[in-house]
Amino acid sequence: MSRYVFKMPDLGEGTVSAEVVEWKVKVGDTVKEDQVIAEVMTDKAAVEIPSPVTGRVVSITGQPGDMVAVGSELIAFDTSDTPASDGAPSAKSAAPAIAAAAISAATPQAAAAATPAAAPASASRVMASPATRRKAHVAGVDLATVNGTGPGGRISARDLEAVISGKDGGAAKPAARAPRKGVEEIKIIGVRRVIAERMSAAKRNIPHFAYVEEVDVTELEALRQYLNSRLPKGALSLTYLPFLVAALVRVLESFPQCNALHDAERNLILRHSAVHVGIATQTPDGLKVPVVKHAEARSLHDLAAEIRRVSEAARTNKATRDELMGSTITVTSLGRLGGIASTPVINAPEVAIVGVNKAVERAVVVDGAIAILRVMNLSSSFDHRFVDGFDAAAMIQALKERLEHPATIFIQD
């Protein structure tokens, strides 16, 4: 037997180890050179590892969730039946190809991403959204028994509903009020591990200062409706988000301390002239923050298109590493689930995050009379080490004024 050992490569940026997220092969499988054999996660990115040779897998190191040090044995092949080469590639020489296979970033600016949609589902890893998992749990359905018809075997809500109703011969709907038993153990690995670590570090290290302000968006809603009425047939309508980002860009000109990053290693605050806005996006694989670069140089419709593009890229695991890095301030919105108020966690190393809550019609007293206005809350958090409470409140008040009088968003002062 000609045994070739492939070691965990150096994935760059000071990486000393990587977490095994998923093996795409098993002992005994025959693989071809450049075939994806594993997905690993560093603190910076989720990376697909291609095979450096053609051969049969004889051993693998680490199970999902295990950390493997750079330079340690990752996988071994029997290359006896494959054509001889001038020399098998080393882990170091394979690193550029592996770096090119990085599928997303999990940086302080972006808690990252995910199994490729085209990859087959592992027998031990059921692919389904959190909502589908919750519904299956309530219905008493083991997702491992459900046939997924989505990309890569992902189980859709329709697949689960078919099983619950018994249409595909799967698990029968449980009897009403039947007791449920069992505990599902879910290992905290990959994207969820990185999210957990980043959120914990942010709350542990950053003294958050929360500020909530009510905004009358009646005029903004009228403008939004008017502009949407002028769009070509079939064009996607404007939401509040591009207006908010456009207003935020203008406001940050007077509050540069909120468009900044904390460089803890050098003990510096880096105030940026450019405004790179992170758009907190919920995806089937967890929270990601794709970035709209140079928001200060974009028109309203350009902002809307770019917000939509990067958000969709994040949701479908098509966002590039660059698109998930480099934000200087983040905007987070739960849309129709926005609630009354929230306390968003700062996207370190940024120093501010602006949260948007649900817009609703409400009876409000105006000049002694009751009026029906459309009202929305802004729930924001600031790093109190570098943004004083007065400045945080003043910034949100300035943002409130722009949104309540939306024409001022587009007037050069």
C-alpha positions, 0 to 999 in steps of 0.5 A: 500500500502506498499511503499518503498523509494529508495534514491540516493546512495553514488556512492563513491569518494566524490560524493554528487550528480548525474545527471539523464541521462535516466529513464529505467522505468516509473510510473506504471511499475512493475520491478523486483529486480536487473532490471536496472531502471535508468542511472545516471552520476557523475563526475567520471562515468556513472552508471546503477542503479538496482532496490533494490526490486520487485514492482510497480513504484509509483513515480520518482524524476528528469528528464534527466539532473536534479541533485539529491543529494545523500540521496534524494529520487530517486524512490518509489515502491509499494511492497504490492504484493511482498514477504516480506523480512527481511528488504528492502535494503538501498541505502548505502547497494545497493552501491556496486552493483551499483558501479559494474554496472559502465559502463564507466569513465568520469574522467579528463583522459577520457570523458566517456561513454554511454547508453548500446547497449542492452538497449531499446531506450527511446521514448524521446531519439533517438539513432543515431550517430552525422553524422546520425543526421546531415544528417537527419537534412539536409534531413528534416527527424524527426529521431523520425519517423525512425525505427532503426534496430541497437542494442537497436533501434539505427538508422543506416545510412542505416535506414535513407537512406531507409527513405530518398529514400522512400523505407520503406514507411517513410518520403519522400525525401523533394523537392529540395531547399525547405525551412527548419523550426524548431529548435531542442533543445538538452539538454546537459546531461550525457556524453556530459555535462561531456565533456563540463565541462572538456574541459572548465576547461582545457582551462580555467585553463591551459595556452596552448602552441601549437607547430606544426612540419613537419615530413618526414615519407617517411622511416616510410611508407616504413617500415610500408608497409614492415612489413605489407607485412610480416603479416599473411593473414587476420591480421590487418595492422599496422598504424602510431599510434603504431610507434608514441607511441613506439617513444614517449616512447623512447623520454620521457626518456629524457623529463620526465617533459612531462610525468607528472600529475599536482596535483593541490590540493597538489601543486605537479607535479607527474613525472611518470616512466611508460608511460600510453598513452591515445588514444583519440577515437571518439565514437558515444557517444562522445570523450573517452580516453582509456589507453594503460598501460605500453607502455614502456614495449610493443613491436610494435605489442603488442602496435598495438594490445592494441591500437586497443583493447582499442579503440574498447572497448571504441567505443562499450561501453565495456571499463572498468573503469580502461581502461579509467583512469590513462593516463600520456600523450595522443595521438590524431589523426583524421586519414584521417581527420587529416588536416594540423594542429590542437591545441588539448586540454590537457587532464587534469591533464596531461601536454602534448598531441601529435596530429597527422595530415594527412600524404600526399605526397608533393613536397619538396626541398631536397639538391637543388632538388625537391623530392616527400616525404610523410609528416605529421605534429605533432600538440601538446599542452603543459601546459606552467606552467610546460613545457617551450617552449624550452623543448616542442620544443626539445621534438617534435624535438626528436620525429621527428628525431625518426620518420624520422629515424624509425630504431632508435625507436628500437635501445637501446641508 
